[in-house]
Amino acid sequence: MIKSRVDGYSAIVGRIGYERGEMILRRIAKLIRADFHTDDAVARWGEKKLSILLNDTSAKATEGIAESLLSTIR
């Protein structure tokens, strides 16, 4: 499982407002879902965290996936 938070999310919401901050999280979730199989799960975890449950994925493969996602989101 990958658990991550969106760095600077609170500052972003402070600048652009809650509704637009939510739009950013939805766009990030959409990007993440596009790269995964239907048996993997992407979920919001708290206010500014996202979790991804990967089925049958090694720790080493998970690291690579996390780095790839970070690159895509940036």
Residue pairs with C-beta under 8 A, 6 or more apart in sequence:
1 51
1 52
1 53
1 54
1 62
2 51
2 52
2 54
2 62
2 65
2 66
2 69
3 45
3 49
3 50
3 51
4 49
4 50
4 51
4 66
5 48
5 49
5 50
6 12
6 24
6 25
6 28
6 48
6 49
6 50
9 21
9 24
9 25
9 47
9 48
10 48
12 21
12 24
13 20
13 21
25 44
25 48
25 50
28 50
28 73
29 42
29 44
29 50
31 69
31 72
31 73
32 42
32 50
32 52
32 69
32 73
33 42
35 65
35 68
35 69
35 72
36 42
36 52
36 54
37 55
39 55
40 52
40 53
40 54
40 55
41 51
41 52
41 53
42 50
42 51
42 52
42 53
43 50
43 51
43 52
43 53
44 50
44 51
45 51
52 65
52 69
54 61
54 62
54 65
57 65
